[in-house]
Amino acid sequence: MKVPIYNLEKKQTEEITVSDGLFNVAWKPALVQQAIVTQLANNRQKTAKTKDRSEVRGGGKKPWRQKGTGRARHGSIRSPIWIGGGVTHGPIAEKSYEKKINKKMRVAALLSLMSKKFSDGKVLVLEGITPETFSKTKELSTKTKNLRTEFGSIMVVTSSKDKKVFLAARNVPKLTCVAAKSLSIVDVARPNALFITKQAIPELTSHFIVKEKSLKETK
């Protein structure tokens, strides 16, 4: 399929031919939702932790005798019904939020979402974003100001060789940068618009299209 190339002023300069598997994949919302939920769950940190009654310090002695005091019977001050006692059914460190999805489904979901955004006009292929022209944060911020004003939050997908562009983009508001081979479905879903550099197209094709075809042929 033919894909237009734009400069930073959003003026078309040329057209290139890319694989249909990159921007012309059927929309599969259920698969996309499954892939996003899986990635977010696998990135979830297990920081929430409470102690049950066996982990709380103290409470080895019975508070008072069983009978004769007129009060309710208790065996430990670390019971969950006591202040300072253990927590019942609280989060534990051993709980795993991990979900599984096979690679073929993950890549298919990413390409499906990217194709949907492309058809909606929220994925553009840009030229001119190179380490030679954008090695400084101020330069990148100035040149992308009109794009960030129009779309809001944007993501720039660059070639893995463009490390200077990645470093320059770290402090630009509403702009994030990711290498083509590291692109994930959450990276595609979060920003309002996705801008792919002309140099990143071959890497996306080789990493997500060619590799998937080779996997199918070996099965």
C-alpha positions in Angstrom: 0.0 0.0 0.0 1.0 3.6 -0.6 1.7 5.8 2.5 2.3 9.5 2.3 5.3 11.1 3.9 4.9 14.4 5.7 7.4 17.0 7.0 7.0 18.6 10.4 4.6 21.3 9.0 2.3 18.4 8.0 2.8 19.0 4.3 3.1 15.9 2.1 6.5 15.5 0.4 6.4 12.1 -1.2 4.9 8.6 -1.0 6.4 5.2 -0.2 5.2 1.7 -0.5 4.9 -0.3 2.8 3.6 -3.7 3.6 -0.2 -4.1 3.9 0.4 -5.9 7.2 1.6 -2.6 8.8 -1.3 -0.2 8.3 -4.0 -2.3 6.6 -5.0 -4.9 9.3 -8.6 -5.6 10.2 -9.8 -4.0 13.4 -10.1 -6.5 16.3 -11.3 -4.7 19.4 -11.6 -7.8 21.6 -8.0 -8.9 20.8 -6.7 -5.4 21.4 -8.4 -5.2 24.7 -7.0 -8.5 25.8 -3.4 -7.5 24.8 -3.6 -4.2 26.6 -5.0 -5.8 29.8 -2.3 -8.4 29.7 0.5 -6.0 29.4 -0.8 -3.7 32.1 -1.3 -6.7 34.4 2.2 -8.0 33.8 3.7 -4.5 34.5 1.8 -4.2 37.8 4.0 -4.0 40.8 3.1 -6.1 43.8 3.7 -3.4 46.4 0.5 -3.8 48.5 1.0 -6.0 51.5 -0.8 -6.5 54.8 0.0 -8.7 57.8 -2.4 -11.3 59.0 -2.7 -12.3 62.7 0.2 -14.7 62.5 2.6 -11.9 61.3 1.6 -9.1 63.7 4.0 -8.8 66.6 2.7 -9.6 70.1 -0.6 -11.2 71.2 1.0 -14.4 72.6 -0.7 -14.1 76.0 -4.5 -14.4 76.4 -5.8 -10.8 77.3 -7.9 -12.0 80.2 -9.3 -15.2 81.6 -12.0 -17.0 79.7 -14.8 -16.7 82.2 -15.8 -14.5 85.2 -14.8 -11.0 84.0 -18.1 -10.1 82.3 -16.3 -9.3 79.1 -16.3 -11.1 75.8 -13.9 -13.9 75.5 -10.7 -13.2 73.5 -7.6 -15.3 72.8 -5.2 -12.7 71.4 -5.0 -8.9 71.1 -3.8 -9.5 67.5 -7.2 -10.8 66.4 -8.5 -9.0 63.3 -11.3 -7.5 65.3 -8.8 -5.7 67.6 -7.2 -2.3 66.8 -3.6 -3.1 65.7 -4.5 -6.7 65.0 -4.0 -8.6 61.7 -5.9 -7.8 58.5 -8.4 -10.3 57.1 -8.3 -11.0 53.3 -5.9 -8.1 52.7 -3.4 -8.0 49.8 -0.4 -10.3 50.1 3.0 -10.3 48.4 2.6 -13.8 47.0 -0.4 -12.8 44.8 0.4 -12.8 41.1 -1.4 -10.6 38.6 0.4 -12.1 35.6 -1.6 -12.9 32.5 -0.5 -14.8 29.4 -0.9 -14.1 25.7 1.0 -15.7 22.9 3.3 -13.7 20.6 1.2 -14.1 17.5 -1.8 -12.6 19.3 0.2 -9.8 20.8 1.7 -8.7 17.5 -1.7 -9.0 15.7 -3.3 -6.8 18.3 -0.6 -4.2 18.0 -0.9 -4.1 14.2 -4.7 -4.0 14.4 -4.6 -1.0 16.7 -2.0 0.8 14.7 -4.0 0.2 11.5 -7.1 1.6 13.2 -5.3 4.8 14.2 -3.8 5.1 10.7 -7.3 5.0 9.2 -8.4 7.6 11.7 -5.6 9.9 10.6 -3.7 9.6 13.9 -0.7 7.8 12.6 1.6 9.8 10.3 5.0 9.0 8.7 7.4 11.9 9.1 10.7 12.8 7.6 13.3 15.1 8.9 13.5 13.8 12.5 17.1 12.6 12.5 20.0 12.7 15.1 21.7 15.3 12.9 18.8 17.8 13.0 17.3 17.0 16.5 20.1 16.3 18.9 18.9 19.0 21.3 15.7 19.2 23.4 15.1 22.8 22.5 15.2 22.1 18.8 12.8 19.1 19.1 10.4 21.0 21.3 10.3 24.0 19.0 9.8 22.0 15.8 7.1 19.7 17.3 5.1 22.5 19.1 2.5 22.8 16.3 1.9 19.0 16.4 1.6 18.9 20.1 -0.8 21.8 20.0 -3.0 20.0 17.4 -3.0 16.5 18.8 -2.1 16.9 22.4 0.0 13.9 23.6 2.1 12.4 20.8 4.5 9.5 20.5 7.5 9.5 18.1 8.6 6.1 16.9 12.3 6.3 15.8 14.9 3.9 14.5 16.9 2.2 17.2 20.0 4.0 15.8 18.5 7.4 16.6 19.6 7.5 20.2 20.2 11.3 20.2 16.5 11.9 19.2 15.4 9.6 22.1 17.6 11.6 24.6 16.4 14.9 23.2 12.7 13.9 23.7 12.9 13.1 27.4 12.0 16.6 28.7 9.6 17.7 25.9 6.0 18.1 27.3 3.4 15.8 25.9 6.0 14.0 23.8 7.4 10.5 24.3 9.8 8.6 22.1 10.3 4.9 21.6 12.5 2.7 19.3 10.6 0.8 16.6 11.7 -2.6 17.9 10.5 -1.7 21.4 7.1 -0.6 20.4 4.3 -2.1 22.5 0.5 -2.0 22.2 0.3 0.3 25.3 2.7 2.7 23.5 0.3 2.8 20.6 -2.9 3.2 22.7 -1.8 5.9 25.2 -0.9 8.9 23.0 -3.5 10.8 20.9 -1.3 10.5 17.8 1.6 8.3 16.6 4.4 9.8 14.4 6.7 7.3 12.8 10.0 8.4 11.3 10.8 7.4 7.7 13.9 5.6 9.0 11.7 3.5 11.4 9.5 2.0 8.7 12.0 -0.7 7.6 12.6 -1.7 11.3 8.9 -2.0 12.0 8.4 -4.1 8.9 11.3 -6.5 9.6 10.5 -6.8 13.3 6.7 -7.2 13.2 5.9 -8.4 9.7 8.8 -10.4 8.4 9.4 -12.1 11.7 5.8 -13.2 12.0 5.8 -14.7 8.5 8.9 -16.7 9.3 7.3 -18.0 12.4 4.2 -19.2 10.4 6.4 -20.9 7.8 8.3 -22.9 10.5 5.1 -24.3 12.0 
